[in-house]
Amino acid sequence: MRFQVLLFALVLWIGCAHARSSSGKAPKKDKGEKVFEDIARYTTERGPVHVLTDRNFTKFVSDKPRYYHAALFLTASDARYGCAPCNAAQKAFEEMAGHYHNQYEISNVPPEERVAFFVLDVDSARTVFDSLKMETVPRLFVMPPKLTADGPGHKASDFEVPTGSLLNGMTVLLGELKRVTGGAIKVQPTTDPLPIILGMSLLAGIAAFLVDKSEGQFGKLYSLALSPSLWIWFSLICFTFGVSGSVYCIIRNTPAYSVGRDGRFSLFSDQSRDQTVLEGLTVALFTLGFALSMYLAHVAASTPMLSFDPKVMWKNAVGKIVRAVIVSAALALLLVSFNALWDSYIFKTQWYRVSETMPGYVWKPFTDKVVRSSGLLKRLQKLSIIFVYEFKTWDAFMKNCDTYLFKFLKRSVMGA
């Protein structure tokens, strides 16, 4: 009897010990939870956008269960594809991912509110492109979560975000994200506060300057407001603000400068629809330089220097030399500013020609062919068009000069 009691106590003790050890173990995680932990870790370490290839697409998108929305951006980034909208669309996609992660902590929200952002390039995900039957890019799909291992699959085309929304502003794009996710994801576009803070600081500084100059007296403030110099500077600031497109930069939350795929810094965005802050200010600077050069040339050339006094005449001779230098410098600034404006225009609108802005009868004389009976003016006009629009090398241009001008002059002089 005593042996049976001891045996029962031993079995009971072993059962309790097993129960305690079992209760102390964490529940086993399924595949979907492990994949989501990888996504959360990658987001913390590398940022909100992840690059997928044929090798890891199945793990992060196709496998079940998947405890997050999968936002898939398909692109062709290599220059040989000539995909002009791809770069701009990818920037919008990455900006959308940034807005989402500024407002959602992906590790602390339910699966229905989680979004993982993936980029797939055709060169590294050719099999995925073929399986999705994708023939055009850029494309964006937001696939819903797969909460069970035996749930039905999803058809990608049912969850596509229209490509145009990628290029129509962040408000439109975030609205499409809300629509595709059935209202589960609600993201509000945010604006970088730094430009607003700088603007308010500038206004506060101007107000402090005016109060200091007027000594708090309304009469002095009114006299100061009538100063021509004040309004000249105010006009220049307004002109610069308008020409630089600063309103566009504020509304679109534009980056200060552009960085290419190769990491190279650039003032100008390589997409015609986009603009950086420094790009706009640079164009405004070119325009102001153009205007300033004309003003300096006018002032220097119109300064009177008539006098019959020998001493004054000597001073005037020196003054003429100085004036000629100023006019030459102003004309040089004029040409440099105009050339910079022209080059920036060509860079941003490579498909566009000035001739398309003119009526046909205005541009026709510039496009008519030069024949044997054409006069000197027509030939000089033709060479000007070649120099502006078709110039490649000086050797080629000199051959055109020989064809259109030198042979004509030789015939005219020798009567041949």
C-alpha positions as CSV (number, residue, x, y, z in Angstrom):
1,M,0.0,0.0,0.0
2,R,2.8,2.4,0.9
3,F,4.5,1.6,-2.4
4,Q,1.3,2.5,-4.4
5,V,1.0,5.8,-2.6
6,L,4.6,6.7,-3.4
7,L,4.1,5.7,-7.0
8,F,1.0,7.8,-7.3
9,A,2.8,10.8,-5.7
10,L,5.7,10.4,-8.2
11,V,3.4,10.3,-11.2
12,L,1.5,13.4,-9.9
13,W,4.8,15.3,-9.4
14,I,6.0,14.5,-12.9
15,G,2.6,15.6,-14.4
16,C,2.7,18.9,-12.5
17,A,6.3,19.5,-13.5
18,H,5.4,18.9,-17.2
19,A,2.5,21.2,-16.9
20,R,4.6,24.0,-15.4
21,S,7.2,23.6,-18.1
22,S,4.6,23.5,-20.9
23,S,2.9,26.7,-19.6
24,G,6.3,28.5,-19.5
25,K,6.9,27.9,-23.2
26,A,5.9,30.7,-25.7
27,P,3.4,29.5,-28.3
28,K,5.0,28.4,-31.5
29,K,5.1,31.1,-34.3
30,D,3.8,30.2,-37.7
31,K,5.6,31.2,-41.0
32,G,3.6,34.4,-41.5
33,E,4.5,35.8,-38.1
34,K,8.2,35.1,-38.8
35,V,8.1,36.8,-42.2
36,F,6.4,39.8,-40.6
37,E,9.1,40.0,-38.0
38,D,11.6,40.2,-40.8
39,I,9.6,43.0,-42.5
40,A,9.5,45.0,-39.2
41,R,13.2,44.5,-38.7
42,Y,14.1,45.6,-42.3
43,T,11.8,48.6,-41.9
44,T,13.7,49.7,-38.8
45,E,17.1,49.1,-40.2
46,R,16.8,50.0,-43.9
47,G,13.7,52.1,-44.3
48,P,10.1,51.6,-45.4
49,V,10.7,50.4,-49.0
50,H,12.2,47.0,-49.7
51,V,13.6,45.6,-53.0
52,L,12.2,42.2,-54.1
53,T,13.6,39.8,-56.7
54,D,12.6,36.5,-58.1
55,R,14.3,34.8,-55.2
56,N,12.4,36.4,-52.3
57,F,9.1,37.4,-53.9
58,T,7.4,34.1,-52.9
59,K,8.5,34.5,-49.3
60,F,7.2,38.1,-48.8
61,V,4.2,38.1,-51.1
62,S,3.0,34.8,-52.4
63,D,3.2,32.6,-49.3
64,K,0.3,32.2,-46.9
65,P,-0.4,33.4,-44.3
66,R,0.7,37.0,-44.9
67,Y,-0.2,39.4,-42.1
68,Y,0.1,42.7,-44.0
69,H,-0.9,44.4,-47.2
70,A,1.8,44.1,-49.9
71,A,2.2,47.3,-52.0
72,L,4.0,46.2,-55.1
73,F,5.6,48.8,-57.4
74,L,6.8,47.5,-60.7
75,T,9.4,49.4,-62.7
76,A,12.1,49.3,-65.3
77,S,14.9,51.5,-64.1
78,D,17.6,50.8,-66.6
79,A,18.2,53.6,-69.2
80,R,17.9,51.2,-72.1
81,Y,14.2,50.9,-71.5
82,G,13.6,54.6,-71.8
83,C,10.9,54.6,-69.1
84,A,10.5,58.4,-68.5
85,P,7.7,58.1,-65.9
86,C,9.3,55.3,-63.9
87,N,11.6,57.5,-61.8
88,A,8.9,60.1,-61.0
89,A,6.5,57.3,-60.1
90,Q,9.0,55.6,-57.9
91,K,9.7,58.8,-56.0
92,A,5.9,59.2,-55.4
93,F,5.7,55.6,-54.2
94,E,8.6,56.1,-51.8
95,E,7.1,59.3,-50.5
96,M,3.8,57.5,-49.9
97,A,5.7,54.8,-47.9
98,G,7.2,57.6,-45.9
99,H,3.8,59.2,-45.1
100,Y,2.5,55.8,-44.0
101,H,5.3,55.0,-41.7
102,N,5.1,58.5,-40.2
103,Q,1.6,57.8,-39.1
104,Y,1.5,54.0,-38.5
105,E,3.8,51.9,-36.3
106,I,3.7,48.8,-38.3
107,S,4.6,46.5,-35.4
108,N,1.8,47.9,-33.2
109,V,-1.2,47.8,-35.6
110,P,-3.5,44.9,-36.6
111,P,-2.7,43.0,-39.9
112,E,-5.6,44.9,-41.6
113,E,-3.7,48.2,-41.1
114,R,-0.2,47.0,-41.9
115,V,1.4,47.8,-45.3
116,A,4.8,46.6,-46.5
117,F,6.2,48.5,-49.5
118,F,8.1,46.6,-52.2
119,V,9.9,47.6,-55.4
120,L,10.4,45.1,-58.2
121,D,12.6,45.9,-61.2
122,V,12.1,44.0,-64.4
123,D,15.8,43.0,-64.6
124,S,15.9,41.3,-61.2
125,A,12.3,40.0,-61.1
126,R,11.7,38.8,-64.7
127,T,9.9,35.6,-63.6
128,V,7.5,37.7,-61.4
129,F,6.8,40.0,-64.3
130,D,6.0,37.1,-66.5
131,S,3.8,35.4,-64.0
132,L,1.8,38.6,-63.5
133,K,1.7,39.1,-67.3
134,M,3.1,42.7,-67.0
135,E,4.1,44.3,-70.2
136,T,4.0,48.0,-69.2
137,V,5.4,49.9,-66.3
138,P,5.2,51.7,-64.0
139,R,2.4,49.7,-62.2
140,L,1.3,49.6,-58.6
141,F,-0.7,46.9,-56.8
142,V,-1.8,46.8,-53.1
143,M,-2.5,43.2,-52.3
144,P,-4.6,42.5,-49.2
145,P,-3.4,40.3,-46.3
146,K,-3.8,36.5,-46.4
147,L,-4.7,35.7,-42.8
148,T,-5.1,31.9,-43.2
149,A,-2.9,29.3,-44.8
150,D,-5.8,27.8,-46.8
151,G,-7.5,31.0,-47.9
152,P,-8.2,31.8,-51.6
153,G,-5.6,33.6,-53.7
154,H,-5.9,37.1,-55.0
155,K,-6.0,38.4,-58.5
156,A,-3.5,41.3,-58.8
157,S,-5.5,43.2,-61.3
158,D,-8.4,43.6,-58.8
159,F,-6.1,45.6,-56.5
160,E,-4.3,47.9,-59.0
161,V,-3.8,51.6,-58.3
162,P,-4.2,53.6,-61.5
163,T,-0.8,54.6,-62.8
164,G,-1.9,58.2,-63.3
165,S,-2.4,58.7,-59.6
166,L,1.3,58.2,-59.1
167,L,1.9,61.4,-61.0
168,N,-1.1,63.5,-59.9
169,G,0.0,64.5,-56.4
170,M,0.2,62.8,-53.0
171,T,-3.4,63.6,-52.0
172,V,-4.7,61.6,-55.0
173,L,-2.3,58.7,-54.5
174,L,-3.1,58.4,-50.8
175,G,-6.8,58.5,-51.7
176,E,-6.3,55.6,-54.0
177,L,-4.4,53.7,-51.2
178,K,-7.5,54.2,-49.0
179,R,-9.8,53.0,-51.8
180,V,-7.9,49.9,-52.7
181,T,-7.6,48.8,-49.0
182,G,-11.3,49.2,-48.5
183,G,-10.8,52.2,-46.2
184,A,-8.5,50.3,-43.8
185,I,-5.5,52.5,-44.5
186,K,-6.2,56.2,-44.0
187,V,-3.0,58.3,-44.5
188,Q,-3.0,62.1,-44.5
189,P,-0.2,63.9,-46.5
190,T,2.1,65.9,-44.3
191,T,4.3,68.8,-45.2
192,D,7.9,69.5,-44.1
193,P,7.6,72.2,-41.5
194,L,11.1,73.7,-42.2
195,P,10.1,76.0,-45.2
196,I,7.1,77.3,-43.2
197,I,9.3,78.0,-40.1
198,L,11.8,79.8,-42.3
199,G,9.1,81.8,-44.0
200,M,7.6,82.8,-40.7
201,S,11.0,83.7,-39.3
202,L,11.7,85.9,-42.4
203,L,8.4,87.7,-41.9
204,A,9.1,88.2,-38.2
205,G,12.5,89.6,-39.0
206,I,11.0,92.1,-41.6
207,A,8.4,93.2,-39.1
208,A,11.1,93.7,-36.4
209,F,13.2,95.8,-38.9
210,L,10.2,98.0,-39.8
211,V,9.3,98.6,-36.1
212,D,12.9,99.5,-35.3
213,K,13.2,101.9,-38.2
214,S,9.9,103.6,-37.5
215,E,10.6,103.8,-33.7
216,G,7.0,102.7,-33.2
217,Q,5.6,105.8,-34.9
218,F,2.9,105.4,-37.5
219,G,4.0,108.5,-39.5
220,K,7.6,107.2,-39.9
221,L,6.3,103.8,-40.8
222,Y,4.1,105.3,-43.5
223,S,7.0,107.3,-44.9
224,L,9.2,104.2,-44.9
225,A,6.4,102.4,-46.8
226,L,6.6,105.0,-49.5
227,S,10.3,104.4,-50.1
228,P,11.1,103.4,-53.7
229,S,14.0,101.2,-52.6
230,L,11.7,99.2,-50.4
231,W,9.3,98.5,-53.2
232,I,12.1,97.6,-55.6
233,W,13.3,94.9,-53.2
234,F,9.8,93.8,-52.6
235,S,9.2,93.5,-56.3
236,L,12.4,91.5,-56.8
237,I,11.4,89.1,-54.1
238,C,8.0,88.6,-55.6
239,F,9.5,88.1,-59.0
240,T,12.0,85.6,-57.7
241,F,9.2,83.7,-55.8
242,G,7.0,83.5,-58.9
243,V,9.7,82.7,-61.5
244,S,11.3,80.1,-59.3
245,G,8.0,78.2,-58.9
246,S,8.3,78.4,-55.1
247,V,4.5,78.0,-54.7
248,Y,4.8,74.7,-56.6
249,C,7.6,73.6,-54.3
250,I,5.6,74.4,-51.2
251,I,2.5,72.6,-52.3
252,R,4.3,69.5,-53.6
253,N,6.7,69.3,-50.7
254,T,9.6,69.4,-53.3
255,P,13.1,68.1,-52.3
256,A,15.9,70.7,-52.2
257,Y,17.9,68.9,-54.9
258,S,17.9,65.8,-57.0
259,V,20.0,62.7,-56.5
260,G,20.2,60.3,-59.4
261,R,20.3,56.5,-59.3
262,D,24.0,56.6,-59.4
263,G,24.1,58.8,-56.3
264,R,25.2,61.9,-58.3
265,F,24.0,65.3,-57.0
266,S,22.0,67.5,-59.4
267,L,20.3,70.9,-59.1
268,F,17.8,70.0,-61.8
269,S,15.3,67.1,-61.7
270,D,15.7,64.9,-64.7
271,Q,11.9,64.6,-65.1
272,S,10.1,67.4,-66.9
273,R,7.1,67.2,-64.5
274,D,9.3,67.5,-61.4
275,Q,11.2,70.4,-60.0
276,T,13.6,70.8,-57.1
277,V,13.8,73.9,-54.9
278,L,17.3,74.8,-56.0
279,E,16.3,74.3,-59.6
280,G,13.6,77.0,-59.3
281,L,15.9,79.4,-57.5
282,T,18.6,78.8,-60.1
283,V,16.3,79.7,-63.0
284,A,15.2,82.8,-61.1
285,L,18.8,83.8,-60.7
286,F,19.4,83.3,-64.4
287,T,16.4,85.5,-65.2
288,L,17.5,88.2,-62.7
289,G,21.0,88.2,-64.2
290,F,19.5,88.6,-67.7
291,A,17.5,91.6,-66.5
292,L,20.3,93.1,-64.5
293,S,22.7,92.9,-67.5
294,M,20.3,94.9,-69.7
295,Y,19.9,97.5,-66.9
296,L,23.6,98.0,-66.5
297,A,24.2,98.2,-70.2
298,H,21.5,100.9,-70.4
299,V,22.8,103.0,-67.5
300,A,26.4,102.8,-68.7
301,A,25.7,103.6,-72.3
302,S,23.4,106.5,-71.6
303,T,25.7,108.4,-69.2
304,P,26.4,111.8,-70.8
305,M,30.1,112.7,-71.1
306,L,30.1,116.0,-73.2
307,S,32.5,118.8,-72.2
308,F,35.2,121.0,-73.8
309,D,37.4,121.5,-70.7
310,P,40.7,119.6,-71.3
311,K,40.7,118.2,-67.7
312,V,37.2,117.1,-68.0
313,M,37.8,115.7,-71.4
314,W,40.7,113.6,-70.0
315,K,38.4,112.3,-67.2
316,N,35.7,111.6,-69.8
317,A,38.2,109.6,-71.9
318,V,39.0,107.4,-68.9
319,G,35.2,107.3,-68.2
320,K,34.5,106.1,-71.7
321,I,37.0,103.2,-71.3
322,V,35.4,102.3,-67.9
323,R,31.9,102.6,-69.5
324,A,33.0,100.4,-72.4
325,V,34.2,97.8,-69.9
326,I,31.0,97.9,-67.9
327,V,28.9,97.6,-71.1
328,S,31.0,94.7,-72.3
329,A,30.7,93.0,-68.9
330,A,26.9,93.6,-69.0
331,L,26.6,92.1,-72.5
332,A,28.7,89.1,-71.4
333,L,26.4,88.6,-68.4
334,L,23.5,88.9,-70.8
335,L,24.8,86.2,-73.1
336,V,25.8,83.9,-70.2
337,S,22.4,84.2,-68.5
338,F,20.5,83.7,-71.8
339,N,22.6,80.7,-72.6
340,A,22.0,79.2,-69.2
341,L,18.2,79.8,-69.5
342,W,18.2,78.3,-72.9
343,D,20.1,75.2,-71.9
344,S,17.9,74.6,-68.9
345,Y,14.8,75.0,-71.1
346,I,16.2,72.4,-73.5
347,F,17.1,70.0,-70.7
348,K,13.6,70.1,-69.2
349,T,11.6,70.1,-72.5
350,Q,13.7,68.0,-74.9
351,W,10.7,67.1,-77.1
352,Y,9.6,70.8,-77.4
353,R,10.7,73.3,-80.0
354,V,10.4,77.1,-80.0
355,S,9.0,77.0,-83.5
356,E,5.9,75.3,-82.1
357,T,5.0,78.5,-80.2
358,M,5.0,80.7,-83.3
359,P,2.4,81.1,-86.1
360,G,3.3,79.4,-89.3
361,Y,3.8,82.6,-91.3
362,V,6.4,83.8,-88.7
363,W,8.5,80.7,-88.8
364,K,8.2,79.9,-92.5
365,P,11.0,82.3,-93.6
366,F,13.3,80.5,-91.3
367,T,12.5,77.1,-92.7
368,D,12.5,77.9,-96.4
369,K,15.2,76.2,-98.4
370,V,18.2,78.2,-99.7
371,V,18.4,78.1,-103.5
372,R,21.0,79.6,-105.9
373,S,19.0,82.8,-106.3
374,S,18.7,83.4,-102.5
375,G,20.3,86.6,-101.2
376,L,22.8,87.3,-98.5
377,L,20.2,87.9,-95.8
378,K,18.5,84.6,-96.4
379,R,21.8,82.8,-96.3
380,L,22.8,84.4,-93.0
381,Q,19.4,83.5,-91.6
382,K,19.9,79.9,-92.6
383,L,23.4,79.8,-91.0
384,S,21.9,81.2,-87.8
385,I,19.3,78.5,-87.7
386,I,21.9,75.8,-88.2
387,F,24.1,77.3,-85.5
388,V,21.3,77.5,-82.9
389,Y,19.5,74.2,-83.6
390,E,21.8,71.9,-85.5
391,F,25.3,72.8,-84.4
392,K,27.5,69.7,-83.7
393,T,31.1,70.6,-84.5
394,W,33.0,73.6,-85.8
395,D,34.2,71.6,-88.8
396,A,30.6,70.7,-89.8
397,F,29.5,74.3,-89.3
398,M,32.3,75.6,-91.4
399,K,31.3,73.3,-94.2
400,N,27.8,74.8,-94.0
401,C,29.3,78.3,-94.1
402,D,31.2,77.3,-97.2
403,T,28.1,75.9,-98.8
404,Y,25.7,78.7,-98.0
405,L,27.9,81.8,-97.7
406,F,31.5,81.6,-98.9
407,K,30.7,80.2,-102.4
408,F,27.9,82.8,-102.7
409,L,30.3,85.7,-101.9
410,K,32.9,84.2,-104.3
411,R,30.3,84.2,-107.1
412,S,29.2,87.7,-106.3
413,V,32.7,89.2,-106.2
414,M,34.1,87.4,-109.2
415,G,30.8,87.5,-111.1
416,A,30.8,83.8,-111.7
